[in-house]
């Protein structure tokens, strides 16, 4: 699960850099990261972990 979270982090940054959505979860995640970029990074990670836990359970 940790690897999946890191993978989503990487994909999210790629989406944010290109400013275009990927298909499915990665695209949604990228836009969320872009929107949350004003927040502190640890807050973003904490929210992602919570959403991943609810998503994979």
N, C-alpha and C positions, 0 to 999 in steps of 0.2 A: 504493500500500500504506500509506503514511503516513496518508492520509486515512481509510482503513478503520480503522487503529489509533485515530486520534482519535475517529472515530465510535463505536467500541466503548467508548472511555473515557467519552464523553458518555452513551451509553446505559447503561453500567454505573452511573454516578452517578445517573441517573434511577431505575434499578431500586433502587439502595441507598436513595434518598430515600423511595420509595414502599413499600419492603419487600415487593414482590410481583414474581414472575418474569415476564419477557417470554418469548415463544415462542422456542425454539431457542438459538442461540449467544449472543444478547444476554442472555437470562435466565441462562444458565450463567455468563456473564462477570460479570453483576451480582452473583450470589451469591458468586463467587470474590472479587470486589473487596470485598464486604461482609465476607467471612471474613478477608481479608488486610488489613483496614483498620488492624489493630494494627501492621502492618509499616510501614516507611518508604515514602513514595510512590515514590522512584526505584527501589526494589527491585521494587515492583509493576509499574512501567512496563517494567523490564528483563525480568521474567518474561513479561509480555504480549507484548513484541516477539519473544521467543524462541518463544512458543507460536504467534504469528501467522505467523512465518517457517516453522515446521513445518507449519502448517495450509494455507498458500497454496502451498507447494512441491509 
